[in-house]
């Protein structure tokens, strides 16, 4: 399998394109927009399909997943509880010790700049954690 410059397998990217298109309603536009913002925020992000075909974006660890339900699109950040989220975008899964999520309903939008900043914060967190782990003596 050949990977693009971002490290994403083009076949996986095409499968994600198809999954999003198959939603066939407002969720197609919403998840497609959020995916584009993720890629703009971190051009090195790697797209994967995990957990029964859930689109997942990673950079030195999982950044977030993109799930779709009948009434919402959910972007779940694996380490969201460790992020500052200065713009207060997290509105779901607030009680856990690790994850945080952004639920987007029909007709709702998320501030693009704030979302990209949150993606960049999540990437920076992953990079820092990976670097710290690498420096630890064995």
C-alpha positions as CSV (number, residue, x, y, z in Angstrom):
1,X,0.0,0.0,0.0
2,X,1.3,3.4,-1.0
3,X,1.1,6.3,1.4
4,X,0.8,9.9,0.5
5,X,3.1,12.6,1.8
6,X,1.0,12.9,5.0
7,X,1.4,9.2,5.7
8,X,-2.2,8.4,4.9
9,X,-2.9,5.5,2.7
10,X,-4.8,6.8,-0.3
11,X,-7.1,3.8,-0.2
12,X,-8.0,4.6,3.4
13,X,-8.6,8.2,2.4
14,X,-10.9,7.0,-0.4
15,X,-12.8,4.8,2.0
16,X,-13.4,7.7,4.3
17,X,-14.6,9.8,1.4
18,X,-17.1,7.0,0.6
19,X,-18.2,6.6,4.2
20,X,-18.9,10.4,4.5
21,X,-20.7,10.5,1.1
22,X,-22.9,7.6,2.0
23,X,-24.4,9.5,5.0
24,X,-26.3,11.4,2.3
25,X,-27.7,14.2,4.4
26,X,-26.5,17.2,6.5
27,X,-24.0,14.9,8.2
28,X,-22.1,14.5,4.9
29,X,-21.4,18.3,4.8
30,X,-20.7,18.6,8.5
31,X,-18.3,15.6,8.8
32,X,-16.7,16.6,5.5
33,X,-16.1,20.2,6.7
34,X,-14.7,19.0,10.0
35,X,-12.4,16.6,8.2
36,X,-11.1,19.4,5.9
37,X,-10.5,21.6,9.0
38,X,-8.5,18.8,10.6
39,X,-6.3,18.4,7.5
40,X,-5.8,22.2,7.3
41,X,-4.9,22.4,11.0
42,X,-2.3,19.6,10.6
43,X,-1.1,18.7,7.1
44,X,0.8,15.8,8.6
45,X,-2.3,14.2,10.1
46,X,-2.8,10.5,9.3
47,X,-6.2,9.2,8.4
48,X,-7.2,5.7,9.5
49,X,-10.3,3.6,9.9
50,X,-10.6,2.0,13.3
51,X,-13.4,0.4,15.4
52,X,-15.8,-0.9,12.8
53,X,-14.8,1.7,10.2
54,X,-14.7,4.9,12.3
55,X,-12.7,7.6,10.6
56,X,-9.7,8.4,12.9
57,X,-7.1,11.1,12.7
58,X,-3.7,10.6,14.3
59,X,-0.4,12.3,14.8
60,X,1.9,10.6,17.3
61,X,-1.2,9.0,18.7
62,X,-4.9,9.4,18.1
63,X,-6.1,13.1,17.9
64,X,-9.8,12.5,17.3
65,X,-12.4,10.2,15.7
66,X,-15.4,11.3,13.6
67,X,-18.6,9.4,14.3
68,X,-22.0,10.0,12.8
69,X,-25.3,9.3,14.5
70,X,-28.9,10.0,13.3
71,X,-29.1,13.3,15.1
72,X,-25.4,14.4,15.4
73,X,-21.8,14.2,14.3
74,X,-19.5,13.5,17.1
75,X,-15.8,14.4,17.2
76,X,-14.2,12.6,20.1
77,X,-10.7,13.7,21.2
78,X,-8.8,10.8,22.8
79,X,-6.9,13.0,25.2
80,X,-9.4,15.8,25.3
81,X,-9.5,16.0,29.1
82,X,-5.8,17.0,29.0
83,X,-6.5,19.9,26.6
84,X,-7.2,23.5,27.6
85,X,-10.0,24.0,25.0
86,X,-9.7,27.8,25.3
87,X,-12.8,28.4,23.1
88,X,-14.9,25.9,25.0
89,X,-15.8,23.7,22.1
90,X,-16.2,20.5,24.1
91,X,-19.8,19.9,24.8
92,X,-20.0,16.1,25.4
93,X,-18.3,13.3,27.3
94,X,-17.3,15.9,29.9
95,X,-17.3,13.6,32.8
96,X,-14.5,11.2,31.9
97,X,-10.8,11.4,32.8
98,X,-9.5,11.1,29.2
99,X,-11.9,11.8,26.3
100,X,-13.9,14.9,25.5
101,X,-16.2,15.3,22.5
102,X,-17.8,17.9,20.3
103,X,-21.4,17.0,19.3
104,X,-22.7,18.9,16.2
105,X,-26.4,18.8,15.5
106,X,-28.2,19.6,12.2
107,X,-27.8,23.3,11.4
108,X,-25.1,23.9,14.0
109,X,-21.6,25.0,13.1
110,X,-18.2,25.0,14.9
111,X,-15.9,28.0,14.7
112,X,-13.3,27.0,12.2
113,X,-10.3,28.8,13.7
114,X,-11.1,27.6,17.3
115,X,-11.5,24.0,16.0
116,X,-8.2,24.2,14.1
117,X,-6.5,25.6,17.2
118,X,-7.9,22.6,19.2
119,X,-6.6,20.1,16.7
120,X,-3.2,21.8,16.9
121,X,-3.3,21.7,20.7
122,X,-4.1,17.9,20.6
123,X,-1.3,17.3,18.1
124,X,1.2,19.2,20.3
125,X,0.0,17.2,23.4
126,X,0.7,13.9,21.5
127,X,4.1,15.1,20.2
128,X,5.1,16.2,23.7
129,X,4.0,13.0,25.4
130,X,5.8,10.9,22.8
131,X,9.0,12.9,23.2
132,X,8.8,12.6,27.0
133,X,8.3,8.9,26.7
134,X,11.3,8.5,24.4
135,X,13.6,10.4,26.8
136,X,12.7,8.1,29.8
137,X,15.4,5.6,30.7
138,X,14.5,2.0,29.9
